[in-house]
Amino acid sequence: MGMQERMGDLVARLKHCRSLGEIQEACSTLGKETDVVPLLTGVLGSEETSVRWKAAVALTGMGVPAVEKMIGCLSDPRAFVRSSAAWVLGNIGDRRAVSRLRKSLEDPSPDVRKEASEALGKLMKGGESQKEGNGTRAGPVPFS
């Protein structure tokens, strides 16, 4: 099955999820974390808000493996992808995102600016206890 088919399969599964446990189950059937991060990143581009939110929750639970992809998503042409990525990065808590999130404070979209500001607030709240590149996972982890 190709990447597009796997993404379509994931979107179909996420549409029916009603809890964090169901989101985790939908993602865990797709393989290793390294296989799922690109799929979930692609799903952030879905036109369906509920599916995007579920993908963002799953990416947050993945933690550090999702950071680089989410930093890259801050440059996506779609504001809803950029704002979702900022939200995920704030909840993961990896300080590698600080520099790029600061740039997002000047984004043309008010939603992106808001999410970037909140993400930076969460990252800075961790203060000196979090060193660069030493992220935390927010909430339950969908993969063991």
N, C-alpha and C positions, 0 to 999 in steps of 0.2 A: 504494500500500500504506500503510495506517494505522500509527500508532505501535505498537499492540498486535501487529499482524501482523509488523512489522519486529523487535520484541523477541522474538517467538516464533521467527522465523527465526534471530536471533542465538543464542538459547539452543540451538536445534537444531545450529547450526554449532559452538558452543563445546563441546557434549557430546562431539564427536568429535575435538577438538584434543588432541594429545599432546605438543606442544612450544610454546615461545614463538613460533617462526616460524609455526606453524599458527594460534595465537591472533591474531597480527598479521595474517595473511592473511584470517582470518574477519572481522576488524574493518575491514580496508581496503576490502573489497568493499561496505561499507555507505555510503560517502560521505565527506564532509569531517569533520574533527575535531568541528566544532560540531554536526554531525548525530549523531555516534556517542556523544558524552558522555552525552546524556540516555538513549540506549538502554542503554548499559553501566550507568548509574546504576540504571535500572529492573531490570536483570538482577541487581544486588546483592540484590534481594529474592527471588531464586529459592530454592525450598526445597532445591535440590540443591547441596550443599557444593562439589562440584568445579566447577560452573558459576559459582558466586559467586566462587570463588578465581580462576578464569580471567578473569572480568570485572574483578576487583580488579587483577590483573596488567596487563591492558590499560589500565585507567585510570591506573595508575602510570606506564606508558610514555607516556601522553599528556601527563603533566606539568601545567604551569600551566593549560591550558584546563579541566582537571578539578577544580581546587581549590575553586572556589565551590560546585559541586554536592556535593563531598565534605564540605565544612564544613556544608552544609545537611543532609546525611545523618546527621550526628552527633546530630540531633534526631529521627530516625526512631523510631517506637514499637518496632521490632524490634531486639533487641540484636545479632543477627548482622549487620545492616546497619550499625549504629553501630560495631561493632568492625572491620568491613571498611573502613569509611570512615577510621577512625583509622589503620589499617595503611597504607592508600593515602597519606594525608596525610604520614605519617612518611617514607615512601619517596620522595615527590615532593620534600619538603624546602622547601616554601614557608612562610615564617614568618608569613604571614597567618593560619595555622591555630592558632598558639600559644595565643591567648586562649581559643578554643573548646575546644581540647584540654585546657587546664587545667580547664575546667568539667567535662569528661568524666572527670576523676580522681575525681569524686564520683558517677559513674553507679551505679545500683543493680546493674548487671551486672559481675561480676568480670572477665569477658572484655573488656569495653569499657574498664574501668579499666586492665587490663594493657596493651592495645594503645595506649591514650592515653599511658600512662607511657612505653612504649617509643618511641612517635612523638616525644614531647617530648624524650626523651633524644637521639634522632637530630637533631632540630632544634637543640637547644642545643649539641650537639657541633660543629655548624657555626659556632657562636659569632658573632663580629662579622663574619666573612667573608660571612655571608648577611644582607642587609638585608631589611626587611619587603617582601613582595611580589616578591621576587626568587628564585623557586624554581628547582630543578634537576630534571632528569629522572633517574630511577633506572632503569638498565638500558636496553636497546634501545628505540627509539621505533617504535611500530607504523605511523606515518604519515610520509611524506616531504613 
